[in-house]
């Protein structure tokens, strides 16, 4: 089958993209509004873009293609956010935070999650998440009805047992969840991780 993008509508293109760019990591982003209301939302158009400086990028859309989503608005106005890692034990709560709550609703309360104070940024961390990443706004680029949020990583909070002797997070100790197409997700467990060294690395 050959599908020419110019012959597809936006919905068809979106379906193809989210089911071919897989698996995608989930940025479970916690923010605070300038009024002090906590917000949490998951985004899977998310990637690392640089280690020096340490930058990440998250793509966030608009509500009804018009109004900026609360996460985008909060990052723009307050200037920071926290990325929280989603493991299998948290996936149901993560799904609750994907609902379009009113901007005055505290989504920590709605999802039964515990906010804890961050060290550097104003946005709260999710206590139940095994890894929290404090970030500050680096840049926001508007592309059509999307906001490409570029954040600079300031501090990691990682559960003590997760760092191995080589300085990596030992993903075999986490049940990390990834995003696929439609309503599908994948689960990374110790049993389905394999090692493949580059030929020039020995």
N, C-alpha and C positions, 0 to 999 in steps of 0.2 A: 504494500500500500504506500502510495506517495501522497503526502499532504502538503500542499503549498499554502504557506501562512496567509498570503494575500486573499485566499478563497475561504478563510475561516473567520468566524466572529470571535469576539473577545472571550466568551465563555469556552469555546472549543479550544482556543489557544491555551487558556489557563489550565484546562483539564490535561492537556498534553504535557505542559510544563511540570505540573506537580506530580505527574505519574512517570516522568522520565528523569527528572532531577531528584533521584532517590538513592539511598535514604537521606533525609535532611535532618540536621540537628535542630533541636527546639530551643529557642531563646525564650525562657519564661521570665518575662521582664516585669520587675516591680518598680513602681514610681510613686511619687507623691505630688499632688497638685499644689499650686501656690496657696490654696486655701487649707492645705493640710490633709486632704482626703487621699487614702492609699488606693492604689490601683495595681492589678496584676493582669497580664495577658500573655498568651503564648504566640510566638511568631516563628515560622519555619523557613522563611527566606532570610537566612542568617549565615554568616561566614566570618572567618578570620581573614584579614587583608594585609596585615603587616605585624612583624614582631619587634621592629625598631623604627618608629615608636609602636607600642603594642595596640593595634587598632582592630576593631571588629565592625561589621556592617549589618544592619537589620533593615529590611524593607517593610514599611508600614503603610497600609492603605487608608482611605478616608471612609467615613460612614456615608453610605449612599452616594459615594463619589463626590461628596460636597464638603462635609465637615471633617476636620482632622480627628482621628481617633484619640481617645484620652491619653494613651501612652505617648503618642507623638506630641500632643499639646503639652503634656507635663514635662517631657524632656526639653522641649523648646523653651518653656517658661522657667523651669527650675534649673535645668542644665546638667542633670545627672540621671542615672538609672542603675539598677542591679540586674544582672543576668543570673538566674537560678537554674541549676541543672535538674532536669526531670528524670527521675528513675521510676521503675514500674510501680512502686508503692504509692507514688504521688500522681499517677496518670489520671485517675478519676477526678481528683481535685483540680488538676491542670485543666481538664475538660470543662469544669464548671466555670473557670475564669475566662474561657473562650466566649461565654455568653455576652451579649451586648448590654451590659448593665448601664444604668444612668450614671453620669459622671459624679454624682453626689453619693454614690453607694460605695462603701468600704468593701472591696472584694476579698480581703483577708477574712472578714467575718462571714461573707457569703459562702466561701469555700472551706471554712473551718481550719484556716491556716494561722500560724503565729508570726506576727511581724517582730523583727528584732532590729535594734539600732545598728546602722552601718558605722564604720570607723571614720570614713572620710566624706562620703556623700550624704545628702539629705534623704534620699530614697531608702526605704527599709529593705532588709533582707528577709527571705523566707526561712524561718528556723528549721523547718522540716527537710529542706533541701540539703543534700550532702556537699554541694559546692555552690558558693555565691561569688560573683565577680562584680566588684564595685567599679563603675565606669563614669566618666564625665563626657558631656557632649563635646565632640571634636568638630563636627560639621553636619549640617542637614542639607541635602540636595533634593529639591523637588523635581520629580520626573513624572509628567502627566498627573495622574491622581495619586501618586505614591510619594512617600518621603523616604529617602535613603538616609538612615540615621547612622552616622559614623561616630563610634565611641572610643575613647581612650581608656584602656584598662589601668586602674589605679591600685587595686588590691584584690587578692584572692583569699577566700576563706574555704579551706578544704578539710574535710574530716580527717583526723590524724592517721587513720589506718590506710588511707588511699594513696599516699605518695610512696613510690618504690625507691630502691637504692640508687637508681639512675636519674631520679628527679622527675620521672613521668607519673601521671595519675594512672594507677593500676585499674584499667577499665574492667578487668575480670572480676573485680570486687563490687562492681556496680551493675545494676540491671537497667542500663541506659535505654531510653525509648527514643526512636527516630520516627520521623514523619514520612509517610508514603502518599499515594494518591487517594482521592475520595476521603472516606473516613478510616482509612487503614493506617496502621502503625507497625513498627517492627521492634523487636526486643533483642538487645545484644547481651548475651550471656557468655560465661566462661567457655561453654561447650562449642559456641560457634565463632570463636575468635581464632584466627590462625596467623602465623608469622611468615612473612615473605621478604627476605632481605634483597636489596638491590645488588645486582651482579658486581658492581664496582666497590661495594662495601664489605665484601667477604662474608 
